[in-house]
Structures are given as structure tokens and as C-alpha cells.
Amino acid sequence: MNSDFHIKPEIRILGIDDSALLSEKVMIVGAVFRGGDWIDGVLRSEITKDGLDATDVIGSLIKKSKHYGQIRAVILDGVTYGGFNVVDIQMLYRETGIPVIVIMRSYPDFEKIKSALKYFPDGGERWTIIKRAGKIEEIAGQKNPIYIQRAGIGLETVKKIIQLTSIRSNIPEPLRVAHLIATGIILGESRGKA
């Protein structure tokens, strides 16, 4: 079920991104924002590189946070974290009760993904989770379009949240800042794009 709700300027949004893949444990960072204007908190945890624990770890990170009762949407940078540790966005929504928005700068190359998954003994399970994320939809950005998937939230509400929180680029600030923090901590300086 997708819900639409009124978007207040100070809606609490949690953006989550992962760090560089330098070890078997990969740090993930969450940035809690009020709209796109200011940060309210930072969360961190670790997932297993190429594991299958991202959904559970992110769900636990959210539910244990003091911000849990205020977060109205979770924004993820794609559905794969820590290599091919796939997030089941439908399950994450069911377990937390918080709508999930997946942001992608470009349309995924599914043939390339399927090819890479052949190297995993449980590649079929990972592919099923990727497909369960649902339809990929294009949203016009400030300069370039972005692509989204969603769980528990209507398209019009997603567009409003992206418009409200995308201050410095077409990527929402909670996700952009989570990326900067995660890469900065692990690499000593932030790199790449969220």
C-alpha cells in the first residue's frame, strides 16, 4: 500500500549511504535532516561486504534510533550496499513502518547486475530481492533526471520530498550528506557522488 501524506517544510528524512569497501565490514551512515535545511542527527552501523544483512542492519539502526518516531521517510542510494548486500525495501518498510525511497543517478544496467550475480551461490535470491524493489520511475531533476523506486509511499509525495530536500543538487541533502560523512570517515576525505 502506498500512502500520500502532507509534507511539512521540516519533515524528518533519513538518508543512508555506505562507505568505501576497504574491509569485510562496511560502514553505513545515516543523516537525519529536517527538510533539506539542517541536520538533526547522524547514525552509523556496519554491514557485511557482499553479505545479506543490509535489510536487517538498516531496520535495526532505524528502530533503535532516538529519531525513530519522527522519521517520515528513508532515502537510500540504490538497493545494493557494501558490494552486493541487497536491501529489501519492501521488507524494510514493513518492519519499520517508514516509507522507503531509493534514489539512482542513472538507470540500472540489469544485464550487468545479473552477470555479476552469477558469481554468488545465492545470486538468484539477491536478484529476487532486487526485482521486489519494484518499478523504476524517472523524475526530472534540476539538471539531469534521477530514477527512483519506492515502498509505502505515493509518487507525488516522493516528488515533493525530493523537491524539498534537493538543495544543492538533484540528490536529496540527507543522502548527499550521509555519503560525505561515510566516505570522509573511511577515506580521510569525502569522495565520489552520492
N, C-alpha and C positions, 0 to 999 in steps of 0.2 A: 504494500500500500504506500503510495506516495502522498505526502502531505504538503500543503502550501500553508504558510503562516506569515503573519505580519513581520516585516523586517524593520527593527528599530536601528537607529544610527549606531548605537553602542552594543549591538548584538555580539555575544561572545562566540568566537570562532577559534577552533583549534586546528592549526596546520602542523602536519607531521612529515618529516623527511629523514633520510638516513645519511650516515657519514660515508666516507671512503671505505673501501673494502680492504683493509690492511691486515685483518686477522680473522679468525673463525667467529669471533663475536663482533657484531656490527652495532655501533651506537645509533639509536634513533632519538630524535629530538622533537618535542612538541612546543610550539609557541602559541600561547593563548592571547588572543587580541580582543579588544573592544572595537568592533568595526574594523576599519583599516588604519585607525589613527594611533592607538597606543597599545603597548604590550602589557599584559596583566600578569603573566607568569611563564615559566619555562619548565618543561617536563623532560625527563630522559629515561631511557631504558636500553636494553640490549637484546638483539635477536641473533639467531644463528645464521651465518653465511650459508646461503643455498638451503636453508632448513625449511621447516613447515610450521614455525611457531609465531610468525608475524601477527596473525589474526589474534591469537590468544594474548600475546605480549601487549599489543596495542590496546586491546579491550581492557586488560588489567590496568595498564597505565592510565587509561581514561577513568575507569571506575574508582581507582584509589586516589585520584587527584582531588584536592580541595575545591577545584573548579568544576567538578563533575556536574553538579546541579545547575550550573549556569551556562554550560556549553550548549549551543543550539545547532551547531554543525561541525563536522570534522572534514578537513580538506587533506587529501593525500596526493602525493606526487606519483601518479601511476599506481598500479596494483602490485608491482614487484619491488621488494625492498631487499637489501643485503644480497644482491645477485638475483636468484630466482626464488626468494622466500615470498610466496604469493599471499596477498591479503584477500580474504573472502569478505568483500564489502557488504554482502547481504547478511552474513553471519554477524559481522561487526555491528551493523545496525540493529539486528535483533537482540544481541547481547547487551548493548549499551543503551538502546532506545534513542540514540542520537543519529540523525541523518548523516550520510557519508557522501562526499563529493570527491571524485577523482579528477585531477587535472593533468592533461598531457599537452606538451607544446606541439607535438606532431602526431599524426595518425599512426598507430602501431603497425609494424610490419609483421603480420601474423604468420607468414610463411617462415620468416627468420626465427620467430619465437618458437614455433613448432619444431623447427630443425634443431634449435638449441636444447629443447626439452627431451629430445631423443637420447641425450646423454645421462638422463636421470632415470633410475629404475621406477620411480613413481611419476614420470613425466605425464602420463595420462591423467592422474589425479590433479596435478598442477594445471594442466590445460583445462580441465573441467572447472576449476576454481576461476581461472581467467575468463572463461566463457560465461560463467554465472554472474560476473560483474555487469553484464547487460550491454545494451546498445550504446554505441559511441556516438555522441552528438557534437556537432560543431557549434561554437559560439564565437561570434565576431568579437575580436579584441580591439585594443586601441590601435595597433599596427597590423598584427597578424592574428588569424583565428587561433583559438585553443580548442581542445577536444575534451569532453567530459564523459564520465559515467556517474551514475547516481543510485543511491539506495535510500528509500524512505523520504524522498523529497521531490517536489514537482519541478519541472524545467523552469518555469517562470520565477520561482523562488531562487533557484540556483543562479539564474541570470542576475537577479537583484543582489544577491550576496557577492557575486563576482564583481559587479559594478561598484558596489560599496567598498569592497576591500582591496581592489586593484588600484593602488595609489600611484606607484612608481613604474609599473609595467602592466602587462596583461595577466600577470601572475598575482594572485591574492597575497597581500602582505603577510598573513600568518604563515603561509607556505614558504614565501621568499625568505623570511627571517629565520624560520626553522632550518632551512638549507644553509644559510650563512653561519648560524651557530654550530650546526653539526660538522660542517666541513672545517670551520675555523678551529674548533677544539681538536679535531683529529689531525689535521694537516698543518696547524700552526697559523694558517691564514685561510680565509674563505676562498673557494674556487668554484668555477663552473656555474651553471644556472639551475635554479630550482625547477 
